[in-house]
């Protein structure tokens, strides 16, 4: 119920990301990023109000808001909405994001900044600046492979999530358990991906076991879950 309340609260804001991207389509990408920041903050406020302070979709607001703004920029210039173009446009918007917001010496204000200073990992900012390279390199290929093999959409998405968990340097996991916990999750996901009969009931049972193991360690692959949403959205557009 908490997630449903959060979704209802944030959904109306995504059209504003799109419209702002469209209105700033001819400006340099970073100017669109600056223009959508107030929308992102307002969307986060709506989420926290609906969830009584629980962070359910902050990462999703960031990533999907960027993609909506990128779609608006492309539409404003009459360019085709494809996976490549959406990711390229997101990268252009975020070209200076890591350098502007992640500093190796200043007092960190967020968990992301603190993790960057200790590990060098750039988290969601780096993923956006790269045009969601982890999704394009690992997530979408696994989704397409699973669908070609006859998997249902749900099972194919679960396989994409595993592929992302196996490769994404998820700073949400690090914030809870450190780098060793990240390695544990990545190894676990890779081991499942190597199973020859991982589908249907076997897949679901394996994921329930994995879920229980992560809960016992207070670990949440929230960063990979956000990238799953990005991959699902991109999968609805033509690949290049």
C-alpha positions as CSV (number, residue, x, y, z in Angstrom):
1,X,0.0,0.0,0.0
2,X,2.9,2.4,0.8
3,X,4.4,1.9,-2.7
4,X,1.0,2.4,-4.4
5,X,0.4,5.6,-2.4
6,X,3.8,6.8,-3.5
7,X,3.2,5.9,-7.1
8,X,-0.1,7.8,-7.1
9,X,1.7,10.9,-5.6
10,X,4.6,11.1,-8.0
11,X,2.9,10.0,-11.3
12,X,1.4,13.5,-12.2
13,X,4.9,15.0,-12.1
14,X,6.4,13.1,-15.0
15,X,4.5,15.0,-17.7
16,X,6.1,18.2,-16.2
17,X,9.6,16.7,-16.7
18,X,8.6,16.0,-20.3
19,X,7.1,19.5,-21.0
20,X,10.1,21.2,-19.5
21,X,12.5,19.2,-21.6
22,X,10.4,20.1,-24.7
23,X,10.4,23.8,-23.8
24,X,14.2,23.8,-23.4
25,X,14.9,21.5,-26.3
26,X,17.2,23.9,-28.1
27,X,19.2,24.9,-25.1
28,X,22.4,23.0,-23.9
29,X,21.5,19.9,-22.0
30,X,22.7,21.1,-18.6
31,X,20.2,23.9,-18.8
32,X,17.4,21.4,-19.0
33,X,18.8,19.6,-16.0
34,X,18.8,22.9,-14.0
35,X,15.2,23.6,-15.2
36,X,13.9,20.2,-14.0
37,X,15.5,20.3,-10.6
38,X,12.6,22.2,-8.9
39,X,10.2,19.7,-10.4
40,X,12.2,16.8,-9.0
41,X,12.3,18.3,-5.6
42,X,8.5,19.0,-5.7
43,X,8.0,15.4,-6.8
44,X,10.1,14.1,-4.0
45,X,8.1,16.2,-1.5
46,X,4.9,14.7,-2.8
47,X,6.4,11.2,-2.3
48,X,7.5,11.9,1.2
49,X,4.1,13.4,2.1
50,X,2.3,10.4,0.8
51,X,4.7,7.9,2.6
52,X,5.1,9.9,5.8
53,X,8.8,10.3,5.2
54,X,9.7,6.9,3.8
55,X,11.9,7.0,0.7
56,X,10.2,4.7,-1.8
57,X,11.0,6.1,-5.2
58,X,13.7,8.8,-4.9
59,X,16.0,7.0,-7.3
60,X,13.2,6.4,-9.7
61,X,12.2,10.0,-9.7
62,X,15.7,10.9,-10.6
63,X,16.2,8.4,-13.4
64,X,12.8,8.4,-14.9
65,X,12.5,12.2,-14.6
66,X,15.7,12.5,-16.6
67,X,14.4,10.2,-19.3
68,X,11.1,12.0,-19.5
69,X,13.0,15.3,-19.9
70,X,15.2,13.7,-22.6
71,X,12.1,12.6,-24.4
72,X,10.8,16.1,-24.3
73,X,14.0,17.5,-25.7
74,X,13.9,15.0,-28.6
75,X,10.3,15.7,-29.3
76,X,10.9,19.4,-29.3
77,X,13.5,18.9,-32.0
78,X,11.4,16.4,-34.0
79,X,13.9,13.6,-33.3
80,X,12.9,10.0,-33.1
81,X,12.5,8.5,-29.6
82,X,14.8,5.5,-29.6
83,X,16.8,3.8,-26.9
84,X,20.0,5.3,-28.2
85,X,18.7,8.8,-28.6
86,X,17.0,8.8,-25.1
87,X,20.2,7.6,-23.5
88,X,22.4,10.0,-25.5
89,X,20.2,12.9,-24.6
90,X,20.2,12.0,-20.9
91,X,24.0,11.9,-21.0
92,X,24.2,15.3,-22.6
93,X,22.0,16.7,-19.9
94,X,24.1,15.2,-17.1
95,X,27.5,15.8,-18.8
96,X,28.9,17.8,-15.8
97,X,26.8,16.2,-13.1
98,X,29.5,14.0,-11.5
99,X,32.1,16.8,-11.5
100,X,29.7,19.4,-10.2
101,X,28.2,17.4,-7.4
102,X,30.7,14.8,-6.3
103,X,33.9,16.2,-4.7
104,X,36.7,14.2,-3.3
105,X,37.5,16.6,-0.4
106,X,34.5,18.7,0.7
107,X,32.3,17.6,3.6
108,X,29.8,15.1,2.1
109,X,26.1,16.2,2.3
110,X,24.6,12.9,1.0
111,X,25.3,9.2,1.2
112,X,26.2,9.3,-2.4
113,X,28.9,11.9,-1.8
114,X,30.2,10.0,1.1
115,X,30.4,6.7,-0.8
116,X,32.2,8.5,-3.7
117,X,34.8,9.8,-1.4
118,X,35.5,6.4,0.1
119,X,35.1,4.2,-3.0
120,X,35.2,6.4,-6.0
121,X,31.8,5.0,-7.2
122,X,29.6,7.6,-8.8
123,X,26.2,5.9,-8.2
124,X,23.1,7.1,-9.9
125,X,24.8,10.3,-11.1
126,X,27.5,8.4,-13.0
127,X,25.0,6.0,-14.5
128,X,22.9,8.9,-15.8
129,X,25.9,10.7,-17.1
130,X,27.0,7.6,-19.0
131,X,23.6,7.3,-20.6
132,X,22.6,4.3,-18.5
133,X,25.4,2.2,-19.7
134,X,24.8,-0.6,-17.3
135,X,21.3,-1.0,-18.5
136,X,22.3,-0.9,-22.2
137,X,25.3,-3.2,-21.8
138,X,23.8,-5.8,-19.4
139,X,20.2,-5.3,-18.6
140,X,18.5,-4.9,-22.0
141,X,20.5,-7.7,-23.7
142,X,19.5,-10.1,-20.9
143,X,15.9,-9.0,-21.2
144,X,15.9,-9.6,-25.0
145,X,17.7,-12.9,-24.7
146,X,15.1,-14.1,-22.2
147,X,12.2,-13.0,-24.3
148,X,13.7,-14.7,-27.4
149,X,14.0,-17.9,-25.3
150,X,10.2,-17.8,-24.7
151,X,10.2,-16.4,-21.2
152,X,7.2,-14.4,-20.0
153,X,7.6,-10.7,-19.7
154,X,7.6,-10.9,-15.9
155,X,10.3,-13.7,-15.9
156,X,12.4,-11.7,-18.5
157,X,12.3,-8.7,-16.3
158,X,13.4,-10.7,-13.3
159,X,16.3,-12.0,-15.3
160,X,17.1,-8.4,-16.3
161,X,17.1,-7.5,-12.6
162,X,19.5,-10.3,-11.8
163,X,21.8,-9.1,-14.7
164,X,21.8,-5.6,-13.2
165,X,22.4,-6.9,-9.7
166,X,25.4,-8.9,-11.0
167,X,27.0,-5.9,-12.6
168,X,25.8,-2.7,-11.1
169,X,28.1,-1.1,-8.4
170,X,24.9,-0.5,-6.3
171,X,25.7,2.3,-3.8
172,X,22.5,1.6,-2.0
173,X,23.9,-1.8,-1.0
174,X,27.2,-0.2,0.0
175,X,25.4,2.4,2.2
176,X,23.9,-0.5,4.2
177,X,26.6,-3.1,4.3
178,X,29.8,-1.8,2.7
179,X,31.8,-3.0,-0.4
180,X,31.9,-6.6,0.8
181,X,28.1,-6.7,0.8
182,X,28.1,-5.4,-2.7
183,X,30.5,-8.3,-3.8
184,X,28.2,-10.8,-2.0
185,X,25.1,-9.6,-3.9
186,X,27.0,-9.6,-7.2
187,X,28.4,-13.1,-6.7
188,X,25.0,-14.4,-5.7
189,X,23.3,-12.9,-8.8
190,X,26.0,-14.2,-11.1
191,X,25.7,-17.7,-9.6
192,X,21.9,-17.7,-10.3
193,X,22.5,-16.4,-13.9
194,X,24.7,-19.4,-14.5
195,X,22.0,-21.9,-13.6
196,X,20.8,-23.7,-16.8
197,X,17.2,-24.2,-15.7
198,X,16.5,-20.8,-14.2
199,X,13.0,-20.1,-15.4
200,X,9.4,-20.3,-14.1
201,X,9.0,-21.8,-10.7
202,X,12.7,-22.5,-10.3
203,X,13.4,-18.8,-11.0
204,X,10.8,-17.6,-8.5
205,X,12.0,-20.0,-5.8
206,X,15.7,-18.9,-6.3
207,X,14.7,-15.3,-6.0
208,X,12.7,-15.8,-2.9
209,X,15.7,-17.5,-1.3
210,X,17.9,-14.6,-2.4
211,X,15.4,-12.1,-1.1
212,X,15.5,-13.8,2.3
213,X,19.2,-13.9,2.3
214,X,19.4,-10.2,1.6
215,X,16.8,-9.3,4.2
216,X,18.7,-11.2,6.8
217,X,21.7,-9.0,6.0
218,X,19.6,-5.8,5.8
219,X,20.6,-5.3,2.2
220,X,18.5,-3.7,-0.5
221,X,19.6,-3.5,-4.2
222,X,17.6,-0.3,-4.6
223,X,20.0,1.1,-7.3
224,X,19.5,-2.0,-9.5
225,X,15.7,-1.8,-9.0
226,X,15.8,1.8,-10.3
227,X,17.8,0.7,-13.3
228,X,15.2,-2.1,-13.8
229,X,12.6,0.6,-14.2
230,X,14.8,2.4,-16.7
231,X,15.4,-0.8,-18.7
232,X,11.6,-1.5,-18.7
233,X,10.9,1.9,-20.0
234,X,13.6,1.8,-22.7
235,X,12.5,-1.6,-23.8
236,X,9.3,0.1,-25.1
237,X,11.3,2.1,-27.6
238,X,13.1,0.9,-30.8
239,X,16.6,-0.3,-30.3
240,X,19.3,0.9,-32.6
